[in-house]
Amino acid sequence: MKLTETIFADLHNVDTFCMRIRKYYKDVIDKRDLFVVELLLRESLNNAVIHGSNQDQNKKIQCLCLLVNNEFIIEVEDEGSGFDWRNKLNDEINADPFELPSRGLLILNQNADQLKFNQRGNKLYLKKSLRASTTSIINVNKKNQ
């Protein structure tokens, strides 16, 4: 299941898109996994809006959400100049989380199974392994009864 979207850099658009993702995947992803997927998506998009696009509502953010073989993949790309993700990620991983002004990268790093950025730092790719889908659990239970 694949969903792609281009949104303008506005936090309201992030909320709207995250709600759409929740509805789109609610019958196929376990609720606990869907919560983490939405957390990862929201943090990724918020970072793109706030840091990558400086909340310039004329800038666009590309987003891809893909569910394949119980893995959820998110790609987010903004039109910003990028950032030095290597140093920023290292700083956040080694810092006291209660002392950080922003915890977005820390949240992404601790909840995604894989986190990558392009060289420029304006595109991220993350992957989250999921439990068996809700549909699969229901089907297995029906077959065993």
Secondary structure as the mmCIF struct_conf table of DSSP 4:
data_model
#
loop_
_struct_conf.conf_type_id
_struct_conf.id
_struct_conf.beg_label_comp_id
_struct_conf.beg_label_asym_id
_struct_conf.beg_label_seq_id
_struct_conf.end_label_comp_id
_struct_conf.end_label_asym_id
_struct_conf.end_label_seq_id
STRN STRN1 LYS A 2 PHE A 8
BEND BEND1 ALA A 9 ALA A 9
HELX_RH_AL_P HELX_RH_AL_P1 LEU A 11 TYR A 25
TURN_TY1_P TURN_TY1_P1 LYS A 26 VAL A 28
BEND BEND2 ILE A 29 ILE A 29
HELX_RH_AL_P HELX_RH_AL_P2 LYS A 31 ASN A 47
HELX_RH_PI_P HELX_RH_PI_P1 ALA A 48 GLY A 52
BEND BEND3 SER A 53 SER A 53
TURN_TY1_P TURN_TY1_P2 ASN A 54 GLN A 55
TURN_TY1_P TURN_TY1_P3 GLN A 57 ASN A 58
BEND BEND4 LYS A 59 LYS A 59
STRN STRN2 LYS A 60 VAL A 68
TURN_TY1_P TURN_TY1_P4 ASN A 69 ASN A 70
STRN STRN3 GLU A 71 ASP A 78
BEND BEND5 GLU A 79 GLY A 80
HELX_RH_AL_P HELX_RH_AL_P3 TRP A 85 ASN A 94
BEND BEND6 ALA A 95 ALA A 95
TURN_TY1_P TURN_TY1_P5 PRO A 97 GLU A 99
BEND BEND7 PRO A 101 PRO A 101
HELX_RH_AL_P HELX_RH_AL_P4 GLY A 104 ASN A 111
BEND BEND8 ASP A 113 ASP A 113
STRN STRN4 GLN A 114 PHE A 117
BEND BEND9 GLN A 119 ASN A 122
STRN STRN5 LYS A 123 SER A 129
BEND BEND10 ALA A 132 ALA A 132
HELX_RH_AL_P HELX_RH_AL_P5 THR A 134 ASN A 144
#
